Every structure is written in C-alpha cells, then in structure tokens.
Amino acid sequence: MFGDGSLERFKREGRIVVVGASLAGLRAAETLREKGFTGSLTMIGDEPHEPYDRPPLSKQVLLGRAAADRTALPRRRSVDATWRLGVAATGLDMAARRVRLADGDEVPYDRLLIATGVRARPWPREAEAELDGVFVLRTRDDGAALARRLAEGPERVLVIGAGFTGSEIASACRERGLAVTVAERGSAPLVGALGGVVGSVAAELQREHGVDLRCGVMVTALEGDASGRVRAAQLSDGSTVETDVVIVSLGARRNTDWLAGSGLGAGPRGIACDAGCRAFDFRGIVTDDIYAAGDVARCPHPLFGYQFLSLEHWGNAVSQADIAAHNMLSESTDRLPHMEVPAFWSSQFGVNIKSVGVPSLGTELLVTQGSLEDHRFVAVYGYQGRVIGAVAFDHARWLPFYQELIERTAPFPPQFPTVDRRSDGQRPVAADFPDPSVPTHGPTVTLSGYSPADRRMTFTPAH
C-alpha cells in the first residue's frame, strides 16, 4: 500500500486527534510536533480551560497561595492545534475513524490518542451531593470553589476518605486553622496505597496535627437545613458530625463511558493497551491507529508480571504521552515500550511522602532506614521474594537506590547493611493491606489483570 517513503510521509502528515486536554494530552501534542508531525492536530476537552496542573489544587490552591486559574501548564512549544474546548467526546466510530462530540459534530482522524483521565467519584446520593457545602476536588473549577469556601472560615470541615487527596485536603484545612474531621472506611489513612503499617504512621501524623480522625467508619447520610446547606453527617458507628463543609474524596472513575459500544477494550478499569500504548479492541486485538496515555490507560509492565498497570501519577502521564506520540509517528521496528518504574509523591502535615514501584502489590514490609516512630524512614515492600516497591517519609534521597533494586528484581529482604538500620534483629512484617474485595479509596497504582476485556479463557491446542 505504501512505498517510496509514503508510509513515513503518512506518519508525519494526516490527521491526529487528541481526546483529553490534559497533562498527557498536551505533552503528547508537544512531542508530536517536536518529532516532526506536520499534519492537522485537534485537541478535544470537556472543560472550557486549556490544560492545567492538578497537584496544586489540593495544596497551594486550598491554602490560598495560588489561584486556581493560575495553574495552566507551561508550554514546551507551540502545538499549532485546533482546540475544541468545553465540548465532551460522546462516542467513537472505529470503522469510520470519527469521534462524536456532545454538540453533534464529528471529528475525523487518521490516528487517535485518548487521554481523558479520571473524574472524582461523587457522593452516591444525588440529593445529598447537591447540598450547598458538599464538594469534590478534581477540576480547576472544583479547586476554585472549595478554596473560596475554606477562605470563609467554616466551623468544621468533614473529609470523607483518607487517601492521598483526602489527606492532603485535611492537611491544608489544618494549616488554615480549620477544625477538620476525617472519616475513613479503612483501618488507617493511605491504607489502600501503602498498607496498614505505614498507614498507622499517617494516622499519627493526622492526630498530632489536630485532625479528628475516625477510622473503620462510613458516612451513611448527609443532612441539610431548610435552606439546602449541609449541616451534619451521620456515621455508621451511630455518631453525628456537625459540619458546614463536606469534601467527598472517595477515589476516581476512569473516563471511558463515552467509549461504550465502540468496540475498544475499555471499561471501568481504563483502556487496555500494549506496552507501546496502542489500544486493544474488545477481542484483545491491538489497534494500530488508537493510542491511550495517562490515568485512563492500562499497560502491561514486565517488572510486574506483565499484568496491566493502571497509574494515577503525574510522571507516568508525561512519560506515557511521550511514548505514545513517538510510536504514533514510528514504524513497528522503531516503536518503544513504556517501561518506566512508577513513582509518586505527596506533601501533607509537613511530611514529604514519595514512593517508587508498586507498594500495593507487596505482602511484606521492612523498614530499612530511619524509624516509624520518628516519622522519617524508608520502608521496602516485598512480593514473592523480590523487592517490589519502596516508600519514604522525609527520606527521599535514598529512593533512586531502591528503584534500582526494583528494576533488577533484587531479592527481598534486601541483602545489604545500611548506614542507620537498627541492629535489633529486625525482620520483615506483613504489610497489612486491606482485603481488595472491600471497597476503599484504593491505591494510586493498581494491577488489574491480564485480559483487555477482563475475561479469562483456557486455550487447549489440538496438537
């Protein structure tokens, strides 16, 4: 079909559509232009804003140190794109290569990148969710609205869910001098991401900073007054928390609903991709013109048994976008795999928390440096006799060393003496992750099986 360099010309020209005016979407667009793509580029986003940075929303914006509308992502270069902002994608016709939009328009493509990310999981009861004073935090508009309300000095803030975002929100509230209660279904904050051993340290941090932390409870109802403002929350232990601001931080949903019926291998866990970010269809056959990057993508990783890895990490969105853009312009022999080791960071209650690898896959844990009591340590996670992850509380300079151990599948427990490891016969302990069948806020990295369509089948060859 292609000859005399026409395939290469086609790769450098044609029409590329990016659905998701996100960090991953913008970085992919920039990489496409940097690598010589000269064709038409269309950026589709359901929000009216150009791509912005989300981490400051739960930190500087809530503290009043930055305005939500000043979080736009810096541009590495001009992307010379047609921007379709404030209009959501509602459907995909893979056969006709068209993206359907909420305004009735259809956008044709030769290659498509899906970077639609995730959205905040709302409070399940709609009438309660619509009470004045009930918030979620995901978008720029969410951050601006919540920052305005916190600046008014509410009597008490209730945060539902003590994952990373919920804990960062609680930290910002305490830094503002606001009374805050945190209700967490699990046994401790961050327990779904880092396990109970490290979660107990996070619980101590919260309580030392004046948080009214309630673990092992669920919020069963939100109550409003006659004017429609939230006034109280009922908890599963029978207690009542009077509050005038509620922040629902129950994790995220991947934005794949618009792909229902498209034939793409997409569902609640994200879009199944190969290691080069090419999307699978629902039969498990890889496409050659549709790619995914960022929070919405699920890619197999050789370090983690080639299981599909779903990540909600800033750095992953950037690196995956670069890989997807490179492969969209490359012939098969020049394509690259996405094999970066996951890394994540959070800042809360005066502590800098960083992790590498997939701690949530670990079954055992060993504190290799520092101590849990001092809230300054490195904990290494083991799985089936190898190092699978590490987390540092105010000890991040050692993480590149542990990343190297993960990359070379070093044995667990680590076979080395460290400078400040206690010589008290310390042994690995159970990492104490919750039963995965019990819903919590969950980890920011999840392993989600093997099959693109989440099906299991047995193949018995005839010979």
Beta strands, then each sheet from edge to edge (+ up, - down):
strand 1: 15-19
strand 2: 40-45
strand 3: 82-85
strand 4: 89-93
strand 5: 98-101
strand 6: 106-108
strand 7: 111-114
strand 8: 118-120
strand 9: 134-135
strand 10: 157-160
strand 11: 180-184
strand 12: 212-215
strand 13: 219-224
strand 14: 230-235
strand 15: 240-242
strand 16: 245-248
strand 17: 252-254
strand 18: 266-267
strand 19: 270-272
strand 20: 278-280
strand 21: 286-292
strand 22: 297-300
strand 23: 308-311
strand 24: 343-348
strand 25: 351-357
strand 26: 364-371
strand 27: 376-383
strand 28: 386-393
strand 29: 429-430
strand 30: 445-447
sheet 1: 3+ 2+ 1+ 7+ 21+ 20-
sheet 2: 4+ 5- 6+
sheet 3: 8+ 17-
sheet 4: 9+ 16+ 10+ 11+ 12+
sheet 5: 13+ 14- 15+
sheet 6: 18+ 19- 22- 23+ 30-
sheet 7: 24+ 25- 28+ 27- 26+ 29-
end
